[in-house]
Amino acid sequence: MGGLIFRELVEGERPSLRATFVLYEFWEVEFIFEQGVFGFGIPFRDTSASLLVGPTDTLRLDDLKGLFREVDERVRLRIPDKYLVAREAGDPRAS
């Protein structure tokens, strides 16, 4: 993960938190938290792809390890295998 940016937004009486980071030097991922609901998505120029919305019975903010594992799996599904293999082969942290 790289390029972590936090922003707190306030619209009227509805504060929200947004964090943007890059996974695998490939996708920018945005985390949004507002009024107890959170989500992860990939923003594009004119649209976005939702990765995960919560909380759910199995995905909660108090289980960050499980939550980030699920986000990681969903992001990896959107990255070409040949990119991941080449990146992991050259990355000493991958082993």
N, CA, C and O atoms as CSV, one atom per row, in Angstrom:
chain,resi,resn,atom,element,x,y,z
A,1,MET,N,N,0.850,-1.170,0.000
A,1,MET,CA,C,0.000,0.000,0.000
A,1,MET,C,C,0.892,1.228,0.000
A,1,MET,O,O,1.944,1.234,0.638
A,2,GLY,N,N,0.482,2.257,-0.705
A,2,GLY,CA,C,1.245,3.493,-0.734
A,2,GLY,C,C,0.349,4.684,-0.936
A,2,GLY,O,O,-0.827,4.540,-1.270
A,3,GLY,N,N,0.905,5.865,-0.731
A,3,GLY,CA,C,0.200,7.104,-1.006
A,3,GLY,C,C,-1.043,7.329,-0.170
A,3,GLY,O,O,-2.088,7.673,-0.723
A,4,LEU,N,N,-0.974,7.151,1.136
A,4,LEU,CA,C,-2.151,7.280,1.999
A,4,LEU,C,C,-2.486,8.747,2.245
A,4,LEU,O,O,-1.639,9.516,2.698
A,5,ILE,N,N,-3.732,9.133,1.945
A,5,ILE,CA,C,-4.211,10.503,2.138
A,5,ILE,C,C,-5.534,10.437,2.900
A,5,ILE,O,O,-6.450,9.724,2.490
A,6,PHE,N,N,-5.640,11.182,4.014
A,6,PHE,CA,C,-6.885,11.265,4.784
A,6,PHE,C,C,-7.541,12.618,4.551
A,6,PHE,O,O,-6.854,13.635,4.455
A,7,ARG,N,N,-8.876,12.633,4.459
A,7,ARG,CA,C,-9.639,13.881,4.352
A,7,ARG,C,C,-10.874,13.757,5.223
A,7,ARG,O,O,-11.583,12.752,5.171
A,8,GLU,N,N,-11.125,14.773,6.017
A,8,GLU,CA,C,-12.371,14.827,6.775
A,8,GLU,C,C,-13.270,15.837,6.079
A,8,GLU,O,O,-12.873,16.978,5.842
A,9,LEU,N,N,-14.469,15.414,5.758
A,9,LEU,CA,C,-15.407,16.282,5.052
A,9,LEU,C,C,-16.606,16.552,5.947
A,9,LEU,O,O,-17.071,15.661,6.658
A,10,VAL,N,N,-17.101,17.769,5.910
A,10,VAL,CA,C,-18.298,18.103,6.675
A,10,VAL,C,C,-19.270,18.793,5.730
A,10,VAL,O,O,-18.981,19.850,5.170
A,11,GLU,N,N,-20.428,18.165,5.571
A,11,GLU,CA,C,-21.513,18.739,4.776
A,11,GLU,C,C,-22.687,18.923,5.706
A,11,GLU,O,O,-23.357,17.955,6.066
A,12,GLY,N,N,-22.940,20.144,6.095
A,12,GLY,CA,C,-24.001,20.377,7.066
A,12,GLY,C,C,-23.628,19.723,8.387
A,12,GLY,O,O,-22.564,19.995,8.944
A,13,GLU,N,N,-24.500,18.865,8.882
A,13,GLU,CA,C,-24.250,18.170,10.145
A,13,GLU,C,C,-23.781,16.738,9.917
A,13,GLU,O,O,-23.842,15.919,10.833
A,14,ARG,N,N,-23.317,16.423,8.714
A,14,ARG,CA,C,-22.924,15.044,8.397
A,14,ARG,C,C,-21.429,14.963,8.106
A,14,ARG,O,O,-21.020,15.049,6.948
A,15,PRO,N,N,-20.605,14.797,9.151
A,15,PRO,CA,C,-19.182,14.641,8.886
A,15,PRO,C,C,-18.899,13.259,8.301
A,15,PRO,O,O,-19.603,12.293,8.595
A,16,SER,N,N,-17.884,13.180,7.489
A,16,SER,CA,C,-17.470,11.888,6.952
A,16,SER,C,C,-15.957,11.870,6.857
A,16,SER,O,O,-15.312,12.918,6.893
A,17,LEU,N,N,-15.403,10.698,6.737
A,17,LEU,CA,C,-13.966,10.516,6.621
A,17,LEU,C,C,-13.692,9.771,5.335
A,17,LEU,O,O,-14.370,8.794,5.019
A,18,ARG,N,N,-12.696,10.232,4.589
A,18,ARG,CA,C,-12.263,9.558,3.372
A,18,ARG,C,C,-10.765,9.346,3.457
A,18,ARG,O,O,-10.024,10.236,3.877
A,19,ALA,N,N,-10.329,8.178,3.062
A,19,ALA,CA,C,-8.902,7.876,2.975
A,19,ALA,C,C,-8.657,7.242,1.613
A,19,ALA,O,O,-9.400,6.358,1.187
A,20,THR,N,N,-7.624,7.693,0.942
A,20,THR,CA,C,-7.281,7.159,-0.368
A,20,THR,C,C,-5.888,6.562,-0.294
A,20,THR,O,O,-4.976,7.164,0.273
A,21,PHE,N,N,-5.724,5.375,-0.868
A,21,PHE,CA,C,-4.416,4.727,-0.904
A,21,PHE,C,C,-4.307,3.910,-2.181
A,21,PHE,O,O,-5.310,3.652,-2.847
A,22,VAL,N,N,-3.090,3.504,-2.521
A,22,VAL,CA,C,-2.839,2.741,-3.741
A,22,VAL,C,C,-2.394,1.331,-3.348
A,22,VAL,O,O,-1.498,1.162,-2.521
A,23,LEU,N,N,-3.034,0.318,-3.956
A,23,LEU,CA,C,-2.655,-1.073,-3.702
A,23,LEU,C,C,-1.942,-1.643,-4.919
A,23,LEU,O,O,-2.375,-1.460,-6.056
A,24,TYR,N,N,-0.845,-2.336,-4.657
A,24,TYR,CA,C,-0.071,-3.028,-5.695
A,24,TYR,C,C,0.394,-2.092,-6.809
A,24,TYR,O,O,0.599,-2.524,-7.943
A,25,GLU,N,N,0.559,-0.813,-6.482
A,25,GLU,CA,C,0.984,0.175,-7.480
A,25,GLU,C,C,0.100,0.111,-8.723
A,25,GLU,O,O,0.559,0.386,-9.832
A,26,PHE,N,N,-1.174,-0.254,-8.535
A,26,PHE,CA,C,-2.074,-0.467,-9.663
A,26,PHE,C,C,-3.383,0.288,-9.500
A,26,PHE,O,O,-3.746,1.091,-10.360
A,27,TRP,N,N,-4.105,0.037,-8.391
A,27,TRP,CA,C,-5.410,0.669,-8.181
A,27,TRP,C,C,-5.356,1.652,-7.030
A,27,TRP,O,O,-4.782,1.372,-5.978
A,28,GLU,N,N,-5.961,2.802,-7.245
A,28,GLU,CA,C,-6.235,3.708,-6.142
A,28,GLU,C,C,-7.524,3.210,-5.496
A,28,GLU,O,O,-8.508,2.943,-6.186
A,29,VAL,N,N,-7.514,3.086,-4.180
A,29,VAL,CA,C,-8.683,2.605,-3.448
A,29,VAL,C,C,-9.099,3.705,-2.477
A,29,VAL,O,O,-8.260,4.322,-1.820
A,30,GLU,N,N,-10.397,3.936,-2.398
A,30,GLU,CA,C,-10.919,4.969,-1.510
A,30,GLU,C,C,-11.758,4.324,-0.417
A,30,GLU,O,O,-12.649,3.520,-0.691
A,31,PHE,N,N,-11.459,4.690,0.826
A,31,PHE,CA,C,-12.244,4.260,1.982
A,31,PHE,C,C,-13.125,5.431,2.387
A,31,PHE,O,O,-12.646,6.561,2.482
A,32,ILE,N,N,-14.405,5.175,2.627
A,32,ILE,CA,C,-15.347,6.215,3.033
A,32,ILE,C,C,-16.068,5.736,4.295
A,32,ILE,O,O,-16.518,4.592,4.358
A,33,PHE,N,N,-16.176,6.604,5.290
A,33,PHE,CA,C,-16.913,6.301,6.515
A,33,PHE,C,C,-17.846,7.458,6.800
A,33,PHE,O,O,-17.418,8.608,6.897
A,34,GLU,N,N,-19.134,7.144,6.932
A,34,GLU,CA,C,-20.128,8.186,7.208
A,34,GLU,C,C,-21.286,7.571,7.980
A,34,GLU,O,O,-21.891,6.597,7.530
A,35,GLN,N,N,-21.591,8.134,9.132
A,35,GLN,CA,C,-22.716,7.736,9.970
A,35,GLN,C,C,-22.756,6.221,10.222
A,35,GLN,O,O,-23.810,5.598,10.099
A,36,GLY,N,N,-21.616,5.639,10.571
A,36,GLY,CA,C,-21.549,4.228,10.920
A,36,GLY,C,C,-21.453,3.276,9.744
A,36,GLY,O,O,-21.298,2.071,9.943
A,37,VAL,N,N,-21.540,3.783,8.531
A,37,VAL,CA,C,-21.455,2.948,7.327
A,37,VAL,C,C,-20.114,3.218,6.670
A,37,VAL,O,O,-19.664,4.362,6.615
A,38,PHE,N,N,-19.468,2.156,6.168
A,38,PHE,CA,C,-18.202,2.343,5.485
A,38,PHE,C,C,-18.212,1.603,4.157
A,38,PHE,O,O,-19.025,0.709,3.922
A,39,GLY,N,N,-17.299,1.999,3.311
A,39,GLY,CA,C,-17.183,1.339,2.019
A,39,GLY,C,C,-15.800,1.536,1.431
A,39,GLY,O,O,-15.091,2.484,1.765
A,40,PHE,N,N,-15.435,0.625,0.552
A,40,PHE,CA,C,-14.188,0.712,-0.195
A,40,PHE,C,C,-14.554,0.686,-1.670
A,40,PHE,O,O,-15.418,-0.084,-2.090
A,41,GLY,N,N,-13.900,1.521,-2.444
A,41,GLY,CA,C,-14.191,1.554,-3.865
A,41,GLY,C,C,-12.980,1.989,-4.668
A,41,GLY,O,O,-12.017,2.533,-4.128
A,42,ILE,N,N,-13.045,1.741,-5.958
A,42,ILE,CA,C,-12.004,2.183,-6.885
A,42,ILE,C,C,-12.596,3.339,-7.685
A,42,ILE,O,O,-13.504,3.127,-8.489
A,43,PRO,N,N,-12.096,4.560,-7.479
A,43,PRO,CA,C,-12.637,5.690,-8.238
A,43,PRO,C,C,-12.054,5.736,-9.652
A,43,PRO,O,O,-10.855,5.537,-9.849
A,44,PHE,N,N,-12.905,5.996,-10.610
A,44,PHE,CA,C,-12.491,6.213,-11.994
A,44,PHE,C,C,-12.872,7.639,-12.363
A,44,PHE,O,O,-13.480,8.344,-11.558
A,45,ARG,N,N,-12.527,8.067,-13.551
A,45,ARG,CA,C,-12.772,9.449,-13.958
A,45,ARG,C,C,-14.249,9.832,-13.838
A,45,ARG,O,O,-14.568,10.859,-13.239
A,46,ASP,N,N,-15.143,9.035,-14.390
A,46,ASP,CA,C,-16.564,9.396,-14.408
A,46,ASP,C,C,-17.452,8.480,-13.582
A,46,ASP,O,O,-18.666,8.679,-13.543
A,47,THR,N,N,-16.878,7.484,-12.921
A,47,THR,CA,C,-17.666,6.518,-12.170
A,47,THR,C,C,-16.775,5.893,-11.101
A,47,THR,O,O,-15.651,6.352,-10.892
A,48,SER,N,N,-17.253,4.866,-10.431
A,48,SER,CA,C,-16.431,4.136,-9.463
A,48,SER,C,C,-16.914,2.697,-9.396
A,48,SER,O,O,-18.050,2.387,-9.754
A,49,ALA,N,N,-16.032,1.829,-8.931
A,49,ALA,CA,C,-16.364,0.419,-8.743
A,49,ALA,C,C,-16.390,0.143,-7.245
A,49,ALA,O,O,-15.401,0.382,-6.551
A,50,SER,N,N,-17.494,-0.350,-6.752
A,50,SER,CA,C,-17.610,-0.674,-5.334
A,50,SER,C,C,-16.921,-2.003,-5.062
A,50,SER,O,O,-17.162,-2.993,-5.753
A,51,LEU,N,N,-16.065,-2.016,-4.052
A,51,LEU,CA,C,-15.397,-3.255,-3.653
A,51,LEU,C,C,-16.103,-3.912,-2.483
A,51,LEU,O,O,-16.246,-5.134,-2.434
A,52,LEU,N,N,-16.544,-3.085,-1.534
A,52,LEU,CA,C,-17.073,-3.643,-0.301
A,52,LEU,C,C,-17.837,-2.557,0.445
A,52,LEU,O,O,-17.385,-1.413,0.504
A,53,VAL,N,N,-18.979,-2.896,1.009
A,53,VAL,CA,C,-19.768,-1.965,1.810
A,53,VAL,C,C,-20.100,-2.660,3.115
A,53,VAL,O,O,-20.419,-3.849,3.120
A,54,GLY,N,N,-20.031,-1.945,4.208
A,54,GLY,CA,C,-20.299,-2.563,5.499
A,54,GLY,C,C,-20.892,-1.551,6.470
A,54,GLY,O,O,-21.150,-0.415,6.073
A,55,PRO,N,N,-21.107,-1.903,7.664
A,55,PRO,CA,C,-20.740,-3.179,8.260
A,55,PRO,C,C,-21.719,-4.298,7.906
A,55,PRO,O,O,-22.888,-4.061,7.605
A,56,THR,N,N,-21.202,-5.512,7.953
A,56,THR,CA,C,-22.023,-6.705,7.772
A,56,THR,C,C,-21.745,-7.639,8.950
A,56,THR,O,O,-20.955,-7.305,9.833
A,57,ASP,N,N,-22.383,-8.794,8.964
A,57,ASP,CA,C,-22.144,-9.752,10.047
A,57,ASP,C,C,-20.682,-10.187,10.108
A,57,ASP,O,O,-20.160,-10.460,11.188
A,58,THR,N,N,-20.020,-10.253,8.953
A,58,THR,CA,C,-18.637,-10.751,8.920
A,58,THR,C,C,-17.594,-9.663,8.683
A,58,THR,O,O,-16.409,-9.902,8.917
A,59,LEU,N,N,-17.991,-8.487,8.230
A,59,LEU,CA,C,-17.037,-7.420,7.932
A,59,LEU,C,C,-17.350,-6.192,8.778
A,59,LEU,O,O,-18.306,-5.460,8.525
A,60,ARG,N,N,-16.502,-5.992,9.800
A,60,ARG,CA,C,-16.704,-4.881,10.724
A,60,ARG,C,C,-15.395,-4.128,10.907
A,60,ARG,O,O,-14.320,-4.692,10.703
A,61,LEU,N,N,-15.478,-2.873,11.286
A,61,LEU,CA,C,-14.273,-2.075,11.502
A,61,LEU,C,C,-13.441,-2.568,12.677
A,61,LEU,O,O,-12.243,-2.293,12.733
A,62,ASP,N,N,-14.047,-3.290,13.620
A,62,ASP,CA,C,-13.258,-3.808,14.743
A,62,ASP,C,C,-12.482,-5.074,14.377
A,62,ASP,O,O,-11.751,-5.607,15.213
A,63,ASP,N,N,-12.627,-5.564,13.150
A,63,ASP,CA,C,-11.842,-6.689,12.636
A,63,ASP,C,C,-11.067,-6.204,11.405
A,63,ASP,O,O,-11.327,-6.639,10.283
A,64,LEU,N,N,-10.119,-5.305,11.633
A,64,LEU,CA,C,-9.385,-4.708,10.508
A,64,LEU,C,C,-8.607,-5.737,9.707
A,64,LEU,O,O,-8.520,-5.626,8.484
A,65,LYS,N,N,-8.042,-6.729,10.367
A,65,LYS,CA,C,-7.269,-7.741,9.649
A,65,LYS,C,C,-8.154,-8.477,8.635
A,65,LYS,O,O,-7.766,-8.640,7.478
A,66,GLY,N,N,-9.324,-8.914,9.059
A,66,GLY,CA,C,-10.246,-9.602,8.162
A,66,GLY,C,C,-10.794,-8.680,7.086
A,66,GLY,O,O,-10.962,-9.091,5.938
A,67,LEU,N,N,-11.072,-7.437,7.452
A,67,LEU,CA,C,-11.595,-6.462,6.510
A,67,LEU,C,C,-10.577,-6.167,5.413
A,67,LEU,O,O,-10.922,-6.172,4.231
A,68,PHE,N,N,-9.327,-5.910,5.792
A,68,PHE,CA,C,-8.293,-5.625,4.793
A,68,PHE,C,C,-7.955,-6.851,3.949
A,68,PHE,O,O,-7.600,-6.716,2.778
A,69,ARG,N,N,-8.061,-8.042,4.531
A,69,ARG,CA,C,-7.842,-9.266,3.750
A,69,ARG,C,C,-8.905,-9.375,2.648
A,69,ARG,O,O,-8.588,-9.740,1.515
A,70,GLU,N,N,-10.135,-9.065,2.971
A,70,GLU,CA,C,-11.225,-9.120,1.980
A,70,GLU,C,C,-11.040,-8.052,0.900
A,70,GLU,O,O,-11.236,-8.332,-0.282
A,71,VAL,N,N,-10.664,-6.831,1.296
A,71,VAL,CA,C,-10.398,-5.778,0.310
A,71,VAL,C,C,-9.242,-6.207,-0.589
A,71,VAL,O,O,-9.315,-6.029,-1.805
A,72,ASP,N,N,-8.186,-6.765,-0.021
A,72,ASP,CA,C,-7.038,-7.236,-0.799
A,72,ASP,C,C,-7.468,-8.278,-1.832
A,72,ASP,O,O,-7.073,-8.199,-2.995
A,73,GLU,N,N,-8.268,-9.243,-1.417
A,73,GLU,CA,C,-8.722,-10.284,-2.344
A,73,GLU,C,C,-9.559,-9.691,-3.473
A,73,GLU,O,O,-9.420,-10.097,-4.627
A,74,ARG,N,N,-10.413,-8.749,-3.155
A,74,ARG,CA,C,-11.268,-8.159,-4.192
A,74,ARG,C,C,-10.483,-7.269,-5.146
A,74,ARG,O,O,-10.798,-7.208,-6.335
A,75,VAL,N,N,-9.467,-6.580,-4.640
A,75,VAL,CA,C,-8.620,-5.768,-5.518
A,75,VAL,C,C,-7.814,-6.672,-6.442
A,75,VAL,O,O,-7.712,-6.402,-7.639
A,76,ARG,N,N,-7.240,-7.744,-5.895
A,76,ARG,CA,C,-6.419,-8.663,-6.696
A,76,ARG,C,C,-7.231,-9.289,-7.834
A,76,ARG,O,O,-6.667,-9.599,-8.883
A,77,LEU,N,N,-8.530,-9.479,-7.651
A,77,LEU,CA,C,-9.365,-10.024,-8.720
A,77,LEU,C,C,-9.459,-9.085,-9.920
A,77,LEU,O,O,-9.759,-9.518,-11.032
A,78,ARG,N,N,-9.203,-7.809,-9.691
A,78,ARG,CA,C,-9.324,-6.802,-10.762
A,78,ARG,C,C,-7.980,-6.474,-11.427
A,78,ARG,O,O,-7.928,-5.665,-12.354
A,79,ILE,N,N,-6.901,-7.098,-10.957
A,79,ILE,CA,C,-5.566,-6.848,-11.510
A,79,ILE,C,C,-5.165,-8.062,-12.338
A,79,ILE,O,O,-5.329,-9.193,-11.882
A,80,PRO,N,N,-4.642,-7.853,-13.546
A,80,PRO,CA,C,-4.222,-9.001,-14.377
A,80,PRO,C,C,-3.192,-9.877,-13.654
A,80,PRO,O,O,-2.266,-9.370,-13.022
A,81,ASP,N,N,-3.368,-11.197,-13.757
A,81,ASP,CA,C,-2.468,-12.144,-13.101
A,81,ASP,C,C,-1.016,-11.916,-13.476
A,81,ASP,O,O,-0.137,-11.996,-12.617
A,82,LYS,N,N,-0.747,-11.633,-14.750
A,82,LYS,CA,C,0.641,-11.471,-15.172
A,82,LYS,C,C,1.291,-10.263,-14.475
A,82,LYS,O,O,2.497,-10.276,-14.230
A,83,TYR,N,N,0.524,-9.243,-14.159
A,83,TYR,CA,C,1.063,-8.098,-13.424
A,83,TYR,C,C,1.403,-8.507,-11.988
A,83,TYR,O,O,2.479,-8.182,-11.486
A,84,LEU,N,N,0.489,-9.218,-11.331
A,84,LEU,CA,C,0.733,-9.639,-9.952
A,84,LEU,C,C,1.934,-10.574,-9.856
A,84,LEU,O,O,2.758,-10.433,-8.953
A,85,VAL,N,N,2.040,-11.532,-10.783
A,85,VAL,CA,C,3.161,-12.478,-10.775
A,85,VAL,C,C,4.480,-11.728,-10.969
A,85,VAL,O,O,5.447,-11.968,-10.247
A,86,ALA,N,N,4.514,-10.825,-11.940
A,86,ALA,CA,C,5.741,-10.069,-12.207
A,86,ALA,C,C,6.097,-9.180,-11.015
A,86,ALA,O,O,7.268,-9.069,-10.652
A,87,ARG,N,N,5.117,-8.563,-10.420
A,87,ARG,CA,C,5.367,-7.691,-9.275
A,87,ARG,C,C,5.870,-8.491,-8.080
A,87,ARG,O,O,6.844,-8.096,-7.439
A,88,GLU,N,N,5.220,-9.607,-7.772
A,88,GLU,CA,C,5.606,-10.413,-6.624
A,88,GLU,C,C,6.960,-11.083,-6.829
A,88,GLU,O,O,7.699,-11.282,-5.865
A,89,ALA,N,N,7.295,-11.430,-8.058
A,89,ALA,CA,C,8.600,-12.052,-8.343
A,89,ALA,C,C,9.730,-11.059,-8.067
A,89,ALA,O,O,10.819,-11.458,-7.654
A,90,GLY,N,N,9.480,-9.784,-8.290
A,90,GLY,CA,C,10.503,-8.768,-8.073
A,90,GLY,C,C,10.428,-8.103,-6.700
A,90,GLY,O,O,11.227,-7.214,-6.405
A,91,ASP,N,N,9.496,-8.512,-5.869
A,91,ASP,CA,C,9.285,-7.875,-4.571
A,91,ASP,C,C,9.755,-8.822,-3.454
A,91,ASP,O,O,9.135,-9.864,-3.241
A,92,PRO,N,N,10.830,-8.485,-2.743
A,92,PRO,CA,C,11.321,-9.379,-1.680
A,92,PRO,C,C,10.342,-9.542,-0.531
A,92,PRO,O,O,10.453,-10.506,0.227
A,93,ARG,N,N,9.379,-8.626,-0.373
A,93,ARG,CA,C,8.383,-8.739,0.699
A,93,ARG,C,C,7.313,-9.770,0.364
A,93,ARG,O,O,6.565,-10.177,1.252
A,94,ALA,N,N,7.219,-10.206,-0.894
A,94,ALA,CA,C,6.158,-11.112,-1.324
A,94,ALA,C,C,6.343,-12.524,-0.795
A,94,ALA,O,O,5.376,-13.285,-0.746
A,95,SER,N,N,7.544,-12.898,-0.400
A,95,SER,CA,C,7.776,-14.284,0.072
A,95,SER,C,C,7.480,-14.460,1.529
A,95,SER,O,O,7.627,-15.560,2.060
